[in-house]
Amino acid sequence: MQDRPHHPTDDSENPSSSPSSSRSRLSRRAFLRGAALAGASGAVGGGWFRGGRTPDSDPPPSDMRYRTLGRTDLRVSEIGVGGYPLRDGDLIRYALDHGINYVDTSHCYRGGRSEEAIGEGMRGIRDQIVLATKWCPYHIGRPARKQVFIDMLDASLKRLRTDHVDVLFNHQVGRNSDGQGLPRLQNPEMYEAWETVKQAGKARFLGASGHDADLMQIMHWAVDSGRIDVILCRYSFLDYPEQQKLIDKCHEKGVGFIAMKTLAGARGADLDAFRDSYTNFKQAALKWVLSNAKVSNLVISMSNRRQVDEYAAASGSPMAASDYELLDRYASHFSDQVCRYCGACEEACPDDVRIADILRFSMYEKEYRQHGRGSQAYASLIVSERAAHCAHCNGLCESVCGYDLPVRTLLIDAHRRLATGYPRDPGPDARAG
């Protein structure tokens, strides 16, 4: 039995490459331990980045640890607030009291209401927050023109009640998400807009985010371009080792790597096997991500104080044997239930169903409890891209899935849930990942 995870010999930039048979034969525990060790080189101060600074002042005392965000001069908390479900601005102050100084939102999150809540919460403490938002014309049906980008940022700044953001991301770049993929990051008008807002002092650093099947191609290009300072993409103990080459490249080139989707699908919240240990599982999953010293930080959606308490506690705590056991148990239950968005199944689908996107939308609705988010996204797909006809398909998608997912069954279940409509916005019980 191998003691470390198998690293594929093929190029990790190929998003369609499937797991090798040698990887599938690894014991889960050896895989998890080896994966954490693989990212540990280059650690400073016992495995944690230090140095850099907060935007203008030091954060309040806490157990939170901080890392430098790539080549920027920003010093960010290991845990960041994912602002999609955030409604109560006071949560920003509560998070800051727990040492969390990184806040992530977007122009299009809940029609701007996320930015409005965060803006209210930052009154009087803006100089202590590292603030990121995203511009995304395609989300609101606007052309990707220079002035549209500029207007979007101006609208975000107004809602956020600030004159600048620290990081401005190109949101959700990916062929499935926007119909373009890489050309969105090659758009000269976006860079013209960027230079304009940067010179005006409205944004400090440029980033890119995404989670589609072409993620690796897009993010490798972003890092190699020299134009992108920070990237935001999925990374969890079930995604390794596909992401590690990208993380290594970010570290070498000084590009900040921020992890999202860190709970590996956030499954198991309502199962008896995890009822008493799900909080500890979430902390173990976050600690696993942070055990990679080349990761700048992670963002996870927060909508209440319990989640702040829960997630902040993962910072500064090394992985223990019990953490590996929890992740091993989770993998035993759910490794064949969590989509990795590799896209291999979509190439086999005769009906061009948006498989990875649909399973992601279902995760928002079912696992994250962000009611309405997944249903609205599903409703935006054209009818032929939805999963209504999967019930009558012979399941070619399952025959090519390298992770043995019951893809057809998952799609039928997702359609049943998502096609019923979207009755409300994410509520205060929204889970995250």
N, C-alpha and C positions, 0 to 999 in steps of 0.2 A: 504494500500500500504506500502510495506517495505521501510525503509529509507536507508538501506545499502544493498549491493549486496548479493545474496545468495551464500554461500560457500558450495560446494558439500560435502556431508558426506562420499562419497566414496573416495578411495585413488587416489590422483591426479597423481600418477605414472602410472596409467592405461591409456595409450594413446588412447584407444578406447572408453572411457566413453564419453557419449554425454551430452549436456546441459540438466539440469533438467527442468521440466515444470514450476517450481516456478521461475527459473531464467528468462524464456522466458516471464513471466507475469510482470516482473519488468518494471517500467517506465525507459526509457533510461537515463533520467536526474538523477534519484535517483541512478541508477546503476553507472553512471560515477562519481558522487560525492562520493558515498560510496567507490568505488574502490580506489580513490585517498586517502581517509582517512585511508583505511586499511594499506597502506604502509607508513604512516606518522610517526608511532611510532619509537622512537629511533633516531629522527633527532637531529642534533646538530647545534647550531647557527641559529635558525630560520628555521630549516628544511633542512639544507645543511651540508654535511660532510666537515670538515676542517681538518687541520693537514696533516702530511705526507710531501712530497716534490716532486718537479719535478726531473728528473734524476740527473742533476748537477747544475741547476740554476733556479731562479725564472722566470716565464713568464713575458712578457711585460705587462704594465698596461692595463686593459680593464674591461668591465663589466662581463666578464666570471667568473663563479664560479668553484670551484674545489672540488673533493672528493677523498678520499683515495681508492685505488683499492684493496679492500679486505685486506688480510694479507700482501700484498706486501708493500714496502716503496715508492710506486709510487703515486704521486699526479696528478690526471688527470683532464682535463677540462670536464665539464659536457657534452659537445658536442664534438664528435670526427669525423675526416675525414674518410669516407669510400672511399678507394682508387681505387675501380674497374674502374670507368670511367676516372680517373684523367690522363690528358695528359700533362698539363703545370706545370712544377715544381715550377714556381713562385707562384702557388696557395698555396703551403705549407707555404711560407713566408707570404702571405696575410692572411692565416688562423691564423698563429702564431701572427700576428699583432692584430688579433681579439681575442687573448687569447686561441685559440684552440691549445693544445699541444699534443693531442693524434691522431695518424695516424695509420690506419689499412689497410693492403694490403695482398697479398698472392702470393706465388710462381707461381701459375697458372693463375693469373688475366691477361687476354689479352696476354697470352704467355710470361709473364715477363715484358711487357711494362709498366705496372702500377708501378712495383718496380723501373724500370729505371727512370721514371719521378720523383718519390718520392726521389730517391737517388740524382738526380740532384738538386731538390728543397731543400734538407737538407744541401747543401754545406755551411759550416761555422756555421750552427745552430743545428747540430746533438745533441749537449748536452742539447738543450732545448726541444727536442721532445721525447715523450714516443712512441716508435715504436713497432708495432706488425706486424708479418707476419705469414704465415701458411705453413706447409709442408703437402703434399697430394700426395703420390706416385700413388694412383689409378687414379688420374686425368690425369696423363701423361703416363699411361699404364706401370708403373714400379712396381715390387714386393715390398711389405712392409718389406724390409730387413734393418738391421742396417746401412749398408754403403749407401744405397739409401737415407735414411733419412738424413744422414750426408752430402752427396753430394748435396741434394736439398737445405739445409740450406746454404752451402757454396756458391752455385750459387746465392741464394737470397742476401746474404751479399755482393757479388761482384756487383750485380746490384744496391743494395741500397747504395753502397759506404760507408759502415760502417763495424766495426769489431764485432758488436753484435746487437741483437734485445732485447727489454725489455720483450716482451711476444711472445712466439712461440706456435701457436695453431695447434692442429690436426683438419684439415679443413673438415667441412661438414660431420661429423660422422652421419651415418644413414643407415638403412637397404635398403631403396630405392636408396639412393645416391651411396653407395659403395658396395651393395650386402652383407654386413656383419653386420653393426650396431655396437652393443656393443663389439663384439670381436676385433674391431679395437682399442678400448681403453684398451683392455686386452693383446695386442700384446707385449710380452716381448722384442722383438727386438726394438720396438719403444722406450721403456724405457731405454734400453741399449744405444741407440743412444742419447737419452735425457741426460743421465748422462755424456756421453762423451762430448757433446757440452756445457753442463752447466759447467763442470770442466774446459773446455778450455776457458770459458768466452764468448762464442758466443751467449748465450741466458740466460736470468735471471729467467724467470718464464714460467711455462707450462700451456697451456690452451686447451680447447675443444670447438668446435662450431658445430652447426647443426640446422636443421629445419624440419626434417622428422617426420612421424607419431610416431616414437618411441623416439622422442626427450626427453620426460619426463623420461622414463626409463634410457636412456643414461646419461642424465645430473644428475639425482639423484645418479646414480652409480658413476659418476665422482666426485661429491662433497663428497660422503661417502668414496671414496677410499683414500682420504688424499693426493693423488698424483697430483691433478689438482688445480692450484692456481686461475685460471680465467675461466669463461665460457662465451660464446657469443651465444645468441639465441634470437628468436623472442619475442617481448613483445610490445603490443599496447593496446589501450583502448577497442578494440574488442576481444582481447585474454584473458583478465581478466575474471574470477578469476583462470583459470587453472594453470597459472604460479606462483601464489603467494606463494604456499607452497614451491616451489623450491627457490624462492627469499628469503623467510624466512630462509630456511636451509642454503643458501649461507651466509646470514648475520650472522647466529649463528656460522658457522664454519670458517668464515674469508675468504671465497672464493669470489673473485670479480665477480659481475654480470654485464655484458655489454649487453645492449639491441640493437637489430637490427629489421628490418621490422617494424619500429615504426609508419609508416603512415597508417597502417591498410589497405594495398592494394593500397594506393596512387590513389584511384579512384577519378573521378570528376574534373580533371584538365580542361577538355574541355566542361563541362556542364554549361549552362547558370546560373544555381542555385549557382554555385561556382565561376563563372568567376571573380567576383570582390573581393572574400574573400578567394580564395584558399591559398594564402600565409598565411593569418591569420589562416586558418584551420591547415596548416602544423605546424605553431608555437604552436597552441593549442594542437595538438597531441604530440609534443615534450615536451611541458610543463607538460602534463598529465603524461608522462613517468617519468619525473624528479621530479614530486610531490611525488613519492615513494622514500623516503630517503634511502631505502635499495638497490636501484639501483646505481651502481658505476658510470656509464655514459652511453651514447648511441652513436652509430656510424651511420652515414647516408652518402650515396654517395654524393660526391661533385665534380663538374667538371668545375665550373666557379665562379667568385667573387659574382655574385648575390646570389647564393646559400649559400655561406659563410655568407654574410650579413643576409640573411633570417634566417638561422638556428642558428647562434650564438646569435641572438636576443632573442631566447627562454630561454637562461640561466639566472637564477636569477629572473625570473618574475613569480609571483604566478598565479595560475589559477584564472581567472575572470569569472563573470557570462556570458560574451559574449563568452568566450572560451567553456564553457559547452554547450552553445546554438549551437555553430558551430559543436561540436562533436555530439551533439544530432541530428542535421540536417543531418550530414554525415551518422550517423547510420541509420536514417530513410530511406535514399536513398540507402545505400549500404550494410547494415548488411546481406542481403540475396544474396550478390554478391561476398563477400570476403571469400575465402577458409581459414579455420583455420588449415589445414593439419592434421586433427585428424586421418585420415585413415579409418574411419568407412565405407565409400563408397567403398573403394578398396576391402574390404572383401566381398562385395555384387556383385562386378563386375564379370560376367562369363568369361570375356576375359582377366583378369589381366592387364587392362589398368593402367598406372602409373598416376592416376588422379591428386593427389596433386602436383606431380612434373610438370605435363603438365600445370596446372593452375599457378604454380609459374613461369614457363618459359614464359607463356603468359603475366604475370604481368611485367616481365623484358622488354619484347618487346613492349607492349602496354602502360602501365602506366609509367614505368621508362624511356621509349624512349631510352633504351640501345639496339639499333638496332644490330641484329646479335647475341647477347648473348643468348636470348631464342631460336632462330632458330638453333644455333649450338648445344645447349644442347638437343633440341628435336631430331635433326638428329642423336645424339649419342644413342638414344633408339633403341632397336630392333623393327622391324616392328609390331610385335604382341602387344607391349606395347603402341603403339601410338593410337591416337583417330580417325583414319580413319573410323573404323567400328561402331563408336558411333551413326552415323546417322541412322543405321538400328537396333538399340538396343531399348528395351522397357524401359530403364531407371531405372533399379533396384537401381542404385546409389542414385537417388533422393529420393527414398522411405525411405532410412535409414539416410539421412543427417539430423543431429540435428539442422542445422542452416537454413533449408528450401532453400538451394541454388538450382537453376535450373542447376544441375550439367551437365546433358547431353547437354543442349544448350551451356553452357560455354565451354565444351570440343569440340563441333563441331566448334564453333567460334575460339577456340585456334588452332585447327588443320588447319583450313583455313588460319590462319595467319602464323603459324610456319612452315608449310610444303612448303611454297613458297621459302624457301632458306634464306641465310644470306648474304646480299649484302655488309655489311660494319661493322666495329667495332663501339662501342658506340661513338656517336658524342658528340659535346660540349653542346648539349641541353639535355643530359641525365638527366632524373629525378631520384629521389631516394626515398627509404623508408626503 
